[in-house]
Amino acid sequence: MRYGTRLVLVACALAMVCGCATPTVESGTAVLHPDEEDRMGGTFLESSDIRTIASQMTGAILSMPEVASQSGVTRIAMAPVRNNTRFLVDHDIFLKRLRIELNRVSQGRVRFFMQGNAQGVRREILGEQQEGAWLPIAEELAEYLIGRMPNGTVSEPARIAIGEIRNTNIQGMNAESFLATIRSQIAEQGEGKVAFVTAQVSDRVQQAMADGKPLTELGVDYVLCGEFLAQGIQEARGRETMELTTTQRREIFGRNYTRDDTDEEKLTFEVRQNPNVTKRFNCLLVNVANETVAAEKMIRLEKKITSGVGNADYILTGEMSALSKATQGAGRSDYVIVSFQMVEPSTNEVVWEDAYESKRASVVGTVYR
């Protein structure tokens, strides 16, 4: 092979290597405004589109007759935006940006509910607040009952026995502790006009009431009894039988557990539940002399912890849809429409709807390595 030919072949090889080599790009970060194009390409929405959507929809929502004519606050619950496009995108970003814009512009005319985030801490706060309210509840019950005792003086105090405290469907409620609080408040506010009999006498009273026997011979004037009630149909389970695998058994009994999965074994566990319902206590004071209820009062102990969305005037939701096309080469085209709806909960009517449209086309270059 001639020397000139060799040079030509070497030059071609070098040209091919240099032409196929991946160019070196220096590292760096550019600070852009959210409305500024990043020149990264793609056919989906940009950050500027999301900000434009929030701005346009905020003006349209606040101009709704149902909102503009509202003298008070319009409360809005948010439902997730459905993504029907080919793109993997955080669909919450649309409603989040829209909520921020509405809160900023409306000046308190609209309010949203916190859904999902911080609910664990909220439940903890409300639970502790409700536990702290039990003493005022006992004080209120004691004042009510003492005011309806027709007899009893400092020299001859009214004798009170503790009757049965029923618990219909609230698992884990400490009835004895709550009743002891009521008892102490009655004794304190009674100022010597009431006296509680011993536990043995109270046991005989409860047995007599269960057997349907008269109470006049037991030496008491009143019987304090009541019932815990859950305002709902949810019932807490008391015991549950479970079949356990070998792994689960070893977690309970230790690693030395040797029985295999073919052995039939069931364990019964105590299952305690505290259903999230409004809990009430119905307190009764029975007059032994005529076997009538001298006083009765139902009082709320705990309020059901709700998300608050039941007070919503409207539901704000949306949907992303796209018409996507691609050539056999590297061409891509996407027509994207992001629509939003305001729904009236009771009638399920769409009282407002608007949309934002975008269409982008791109060609992806090919690099041979």
C-alpha positions in Angstrom: 0.0 0.0 0.0 1.3 3.4 -1.0 2.3 6.0 1.6 -0.3 8.5 0.3 -3.1 5.9 0.5 -2.2 5.2 4.1 -2.4 8.9 5.0 -5.9 9.1 3.5 -7.1 6.1 5.5 -5.7 7.5 8.7 -7.3 10.8 8.1 -10.7 9.2 7.5 -10.4 7.2 10.7 -9.5 10.2 12.7 -12.4 12.1 11.2 -14.8 9.3 12.1 -13.5 9.1 15.6 -13.7 12.9 16.1 -17.1 13.2 14.5 -18.6 10.4 16.7 -17.1 11.6 19.9 -19.4 13.0 22.5 -18.6 16.7 23.0 -17.4 17.8 26.4 -19.8 20.1 28.3 -18.5 22.1 31.2 -20.5 21.8 34.5 -22.4 24.9 35.7 -25.7 26.1 37.0 -27.8 29.0 35.7 -30.3 30.9 37.8 -33.4 31.4 35.8 -36.7 33.2 36.5 -39.6 30.8 36.6 -41.1 32.4 33.5 -37.8 32.1 31.6 -37.3 29.3 29.1 -34.6 26.8 30.1 -33.9 25.6 26.5 -34.0 22.0 27.6 -36.5 21.1 24.9 -39.5 18.8 25.3 -43.1 19.1 24.3 -44.8 19.2 27.7 -45.7 22.3 29.7 -43.0 24.5 31.2 -42.9 26.3 34.5 -44.1 29.5 32.8 -47.2 27.6 31.6 -48.0 26.5 35.2 -47.7 30.1 36.4 -49.8 31.3 33.6 -52.5 28.7 34.3 -52.6 29.8 38.0 -52.9 33.4 37.1 -55.7 32.9 34.5 -57.7 30.5 36.5 -57.5 32.7 39.6 -59.1 35.6 37.8 -61.8 33.4 36.3 -62.7 31.7 39.6 -62.9 35.0 41.5 -65.1 36.4 38.7 -67.6 33.5 39.1 -71.0 34.9 40.1 -71.2 32.3 42.8 -68.0 33.6 44.3 -68.1 37.3 43.3 -71.6 37.8 44.8 -70.8 35.8 48.0 -70.9 38.1 51.0 -68.9 35.7 53.2 -66.1 33.3 52.6 -66.2 30.7 49.9 -64.8 27.4 51.1 -63.2 25.1 48.5 -62.1 21.5 48.8 -59.6 20.2 46.3 -59.7 16.9 44.4 -56.6 15.6 42.6 -56.0 16.5 39.0 -56.2 13.5 36.8 -53.3 12.9 34.4 -54.3 11.3 31.1 -51.2 12.2 29.2 -48.1 10.2 28.4 -46.0 12.3 30.7 -45.0 11.5 34.3 -45.6 14.7 36.1 -46.5 15.8 39.7 -50.2 16.5 39.1 -50.4 18.2 42.5 -48.3 21.1 41.3 -51.2 22.6 39.3 -53.6 22.8 42.2 -50.8 23.8 44.6 -49.8 26.8 42.4 -53.5 27.7 41.9 -54.2 27.6 45.6 -51.2 29.8 46.4 -52.4 32.3 43.8 -56.0 32.3 45.0 -54.9 32.8 48.6 -52.6 35.7 47.5 -55.1 37.5 45.4 -58.5 36.8 47.0 -57.6 38.6 50.3 -59.5 36.1 52.4 -62.5 35.7 50.1 -61.8 32.0 49.5 -60.4 29.4 51.9 -59.1 25.9 51.4 -59.0 22.8 53.6 -55.7 21.2 54.6 -56.1 17.7 53.1 -53.5 15.0 53.9 -50.6 17.1 55.1 -50.3 17.7 58.9 -53.4 15.6 59.7 -51.5 13.4 62.2 -50.3 16.4 64.2 -53.8 17.9 64.0 -55.4 14.8 65.5 -52.9 14.7 68.3 -53.6 18.3 69.2 -57.4 17.9 69.1 -57.1 14.6 71.1 -55.2 16.3 73.8 -57.6 19.2 73.9 -60.6 16.9 74.3 -58.9 15.0 77.1 -58.3 18.2 78.9 -62.0 19.0 78.7 -63.2 16.0 80.8 -62.9 17.8 84.1 -65.2 20.7 83.1 -67.6 18.0 81.8 -67.6 16.3 85.2 -68.1 19.6 87.0 -71.1 20.4 84.8 -72.7 17.0 85.4 -72.2 17.3 89.1 -73.8 20.7 89.3 -76.8 19.5 87.3 -77.3 16.4 89.4 -77.0 18.2 92.8 -79.5 20.8 91.8 -82.1 18.1 91.2 -81.8 16.2 94.5 -85.0 17.1 96.4 -83.7 15.8 99.8 -80.5 15.9 101.7 -79.1 18.1 104.4 -75.8 18.5 106.1 -77.1 16.5 109.1 -78.7 13.8 107.0 -76.9 13.7 103.6 -78.4 11.9 100.7 -76.8 8.5 100.3 -75.7 7.7 96.7 -74.7 4.3 95.4 -72.8 3.7 92.1 -74.9 1.7 89.7 -74.0 0.1 86.4 -72.1 2.1 83.8 -72.8 0.6 80.4 -70.5 0.9 77.4 -72.3 0.0 74.2 -69.7 0.3 71.5 -66.7 2.3 72.6 -63.8 0.0 73.2 -61.1 1.2 75.6 -63.2 3.9 77.4 -62.1 4.1 81.1 -65.6 4.3 82.6 -64.4 3.8 86.2 -61.9 6.7 85.9 -64.5 9.1 84.5 -67.1 8.1 87.0 -64.6 8.6 89.8 -64.1 12.2 88.5 -67.9 12.8 88.5 -68.2 11.3 92.0 -65.5 13.6 93.4 -67.1 16.6 91.9 -70.5 15.7 93.4 -68.9 15.2 96.8 -67.1 18.5 96.5 -70.0 20.6 95.3 -72.5 18.8 97.6 -70.9 20.5 100.6 -71.9 17.7 103.0 -75.4 17.2 101.5 -74.4 14.0 99.7 -72.5 10.9 100.8 -71.5 7.9 98.7 -71.9 4.4 100.2 -69.1 1.9 100.1 -68.2 -0.3 97.1 -69.7 -3.3 98.8 -73.1 -1.6 99.1 -72.9 -0.4 95.5 -72.2 -4.0 94.4 -75.4 -5.2 96.2 -77.4 -2.4 94.6 -76.1 -3.3 91.1 -77.0 -7.0 91.8 -80.5 -6.1 93.0 -81.0 -3.9 89.9 -79.9 -6.8 87.6 -82.2 -9.2 89.4 -85.1 -6.7 89.3 -85.4 -6.6 93.2 -86.5 -3.5 95.1 -83.8 -1.2 96.3 -85.6 0.4 99.3 -84.1 -2.0 101.8 -80.5 -1.3 100.8 -80.2 2.0 102.7 -79.6 4.3 99.7 -81.5 7.3 98.4 -80.1 7.5 94.9 -78.2 5.4 92.4 -75.8 7.1 90.0 -75.6 5.2 86.7 -75.1 5.9 83.0 -74.0 4.8 79.6 -71.3 5.6 77.1 -72.6 6.1 73.6 -70.9 6.4 70.2 -72.8 8.5 67.7 -72.3 6.1 64.8 -72.7 2.6 63.6 -69.0 1.6 63.9 -68.5 -1.0 66.5 -65.1 -1.7 68.0 -64.0 -5.4 68.1 -63.1 -6.8 71.5 -61.2 -9.9 70.5 -59.8 -11.3 67.3 -58.5 -14.7 66.3 -55.7 -14.8 63.8 -53.8 -17.6 62.0 -50.1 -16.8 62.1 -47.3 -17.9 59.9 -44.1 -19.4 61.2 -42.3 -16.0 60.8 -45.0 -14.2 62.7 -44.9 -16.8 65.5 -41.2 -16.5 65.8 -41.6 -12.7 66.1 -43.9 -13.3 69.1 -42.3 -16.4 70.8 -38.7 -16.0 69.7 -36.3 -17.5 67.2 -36.4 -20.9 68.9 -40.0 -21.5 67.7 -39.8 -24.7 65.7 -43.4 -25.6 64.7 -43.9 -25.5 60.9 -46.7 -23.9 58.9 -48.6 -27.2 58.6 -49.4 -27.1 62.3 -52.8 -25.6 63.1 -52.5 -22.9 65.6 -54.5 -19.8 66.3 -53.9 -17.1 68.8 -56.5 -14.8 70.2 -55.5 -11.1 70.7 -57.2 -8.3 72.5 -58.0 -5.7 69.9 -58.6 -2.2 71.3 -60.0 0.4 69.0 -61.1 4.0 69.6 -63.5 4.7 66.8 -63.4 8.3 65.5 -67.0 9.2 66.3 -68.7 11.7 68.5 -68.8 10.1 72.0 -71.4 11.0 74.6 -72.2 10.0 78.1 -75.8 9.7 79.3 -75.9 10.2 83.1 -78.9 9.1 85.2 -79.7 9.7 88.9 -82.4 7.1 90.0 -84.6 7.9 93.1 -84.8 4.7 95.1 -87.9 5.7 97.0 -90.2 5.7 93.9 -87.8 4.0 91.4 -87.9 6.9 89.0 -85.2 8.9 87.2 -84.7 12.1 89.3 -82.3 13.6 86.8 -80.9 12.7 83.4 -78.4 14.5 81.2 -76.6 13.5 78.1 -73.3 15.3 77.5 -70.7 15.2 74.7 -67.3 13.8 75.8 -65.5 13.9 72.5 -66.3 15.3 69.1 -65.6 13.4 65.9 -62.4 14.7 64.3 -63.3 15.5 60.7 -61.3 17.0 57.8 -63.8 19.9 57.6 -64.5 19.3 53.9 -68.1 18.7 54.8 -68.4 22.5 55.0 -67.0 23.0 51.5 -69.1 25.1 49.1 -67.3 23.8 46.0 -64.9 21.2 44.9 -62.0 22.3 42.7 -60.6 19.6 40.4 -59.0 19.2 37.0 -57.8 16.9 34.3 -54.8 16.8 31.9 -55.3 15.4 28.5 -53.0 15.3 25.4 -52.9 14.5 21.7 -49.5 13.1 21.1 -47.9 12.3 17.7 -44.5 10.9 16.7 -42.8 10.3 13.4 -40.7 7.3 12.5 -37.7 9.5 13.0 -37.2 11.8 15.9 -40.1 14.2 15.6 -42.5 14.7 18.5 -45.6 16.8 18.9 -48.0 17.2 21.9 -51.2 19.2 22.2 -51.9 19.5 25.9 -55.1 20.8 27.5 -55.3 21.3 31.3 -58.9 21.8 32.4 -60.3 22.8 35.8 -63.8 22.5 37.1 -65.7 23.9 40.2 -68.4 21.4 41.3 -71.3 22.0 43.7 -71.2 19.0 46.1 -74.9 18.6 46.8 -76.1 18.7 43.2 -72.8 17.5 41.6 -73.2 20.2 39.0 -70.2 21.8 37.3 -70.8 25.5 38.0 -67.6 26.7 36.3 -65.0 25.2 33.9 -62.0 26.7 32.0 -58.9 25.3 30.3 -55.4 26.1 29.2 -54.0 24.8 26.0 -50.5 24.3 24.7 -48.9 22.7 21.6 -45.2 22.0 21.1 -43.2 20.1 18.5 -39.6 19.1 18.7 -37.0 17.1 16.9 -34.5 15.0 18.9 -31.0 14.9 17.4 -29.3 11.5 17.1 -25.6 11.0 18.2 -23.7 8.0 17.1 -21.1 6.7 19.6 
